[in-house]
Amino acid sequence: MLRNIKIVTIVLAAFVVLQSCKKDSTSNSSGSGDTGNTDNSGTIVAGTDPAVAGTQGFFLDNWVAKTFTAPATQDVVKPSASGAVNVTVDLSQVTTKVSKYLFGNNTNPYMGQYVTEPVLMNNITALAPNILRAPGGSLSDVYFWNADGTTIKAPADAPANLVDNTGSSSAAGYWFGNNPANWTITLDNYYKVLQQTNSTGLIVVNYGYARYGTSAHPDQAAAHLAADWVRYDKGRTQFWDIGNENYGSWEAGYRIDKSKNQDGQPEILTGKVYGTHFKVFADSMRKAAAEVGNANIKIGAVLTSSNDVTNYAGVSNWNADVLAAAGNSPDYFIVHNYYTPYNDNSTADVILNTPAPVTSQMLSWIKTSVSNAGVTQKPLALDEWNIQAVGSAQNVSNIAGLHAVMTLGEVLKSQFSMACRWDLANGWDTGNDQGMFNIGDEIGIAKWNPRPAFYYMYFFQKYFGDRMVSSLVTNNSDVASYGSTFSSGEAGVILVNKAAGDHAVTVTFKNFAAGVKYYYYTLKGGEDNAPFSHQVFVNGVGPANGKSGGPDTYATIAANSANISGGITVTVPKYGAVFLVAEKK
């Protein structure tokens, strides 16, 4: 026995020496450590997919493996690694698979019949949001999908006037799904948009009608209207929201004219009322789905994304009351988050330091709400997100693009698997426009011109793999990093510089057999309207119009390329980002 142990010890020692020699001859190292390999033994440790979290659920059912295709390249000189920020990406530590539903966006009915707009449609297709929410945000609660407003009007029990949160009455301003006017979009054209952009639908049904309807049972009338939409949809749509931000004092149905209500509803909406109504909607819609063979329909309930004492909701105790009344009947929970302080002229520093803490706090609040209610954790749909800074054109700026990158990274870390940015197009409003594309009112800029956020989200999806892995910045708080792997074997990292000065960054990939080259794109703003530049430059190529957005040639711009040998070092410019992928061996 002792002799055998000695022999084994000698063999193991020889194996370690051989592995060490192999490592010295094949790995590519820099002063910051190994760029391509391994733990201390020289063995590459494979990552293991974690269990699907309750916050993800069925949103990961249609997960798709990604294969990286090397782009056209231009060789560049590496910056000096002296004083560089160190980033370590460990491929053995898998955070989550990456859902294709993470990159969604919102449509709205005032975009016009945009299915006939080739510039916009081509850009949406290139962006590949995979999921497009409709018919809008708050307009969903005054939207009648099967009417045109002329021949077929709103139901007779939908009052001509609605009351606002103060009790003042004004024209209802209903929207209609069959209105063919050029300033709105028909429901059928929305379905065509989905088909042409290879996207999945997410439909918001009119919950407000269950509140302001004047029939004997307005909840049943509204649920029947929603169920008829499911029948008309004929299985095309899997995901359905019941209402939009119904806890909010700005929403139709938040307050009703009690003198016209026949079923004893309170003047101000409560979570209990919404949760009770939710079950009526869900029951009707599921029966309708079964009739048309859509057995996989998923129906979501509206929750707040933060505690009542810190949010702008008008209804107190919303989550607790909704969950107590609805129980486990929702398939998923809906949250919205606009990250920055409401209507503040936020600085770049404030904006870029919200994604991590706000996402973490949101997740904690939802989990606490669910736990306190004693119900099952359901998947989370962050189906509206953006910033709400005003006054310095923050929303149309390069900073908004960086914020978008970090938000995607942080929701992945928090194990969300569905998110939809607000929105594709909105209104200029002196630069307070949350739209990703110019709807036509930005002076001197072509209609449908993409804003900087478009380019950042485009390159995120192209250069982020199908699994998120651990990524650690060790010596600097200015840089954020998000690591990933591709099923085809490559490793990647996205680097964001939140500071007003450039940073050299050295990247170390652990547990990775590195190949020869690494490729990357550098995105940064211009010098206009600093720090909220309206422009974005991709590897030095700026907007064709010279004023706003980015290059029209974004899909064909050559990637920067350098040899992995000697280390992976890049410059991440001030208020900029680098999207990097390293070849496998």
Helices and strands as residue ranges (DSSP letters): H 2-26, E 29-30, E 33-34, G 57-60, E 73-75, E 85-97, G 100-103, E 104-106, G 114-116, H 118-127, E 131-134, G 138-142, E 143-144, E 161-163, E 169-171, E 175-176, H 187-196, E 200-205, H 209-212, H 218-233, E 239-242, G 258-260, H 271-291, E 298-302, H 318-326, E 332-337, H 348-352, H 355-373, E 380-385, G 394-396, H 398-413, E 419-421, G 429-431, H 452-463, E 467-473, E 479-485, E 491-497, E 503-510, E 514-524, E 537-538, E 559-563, E 568-572, E 576-584
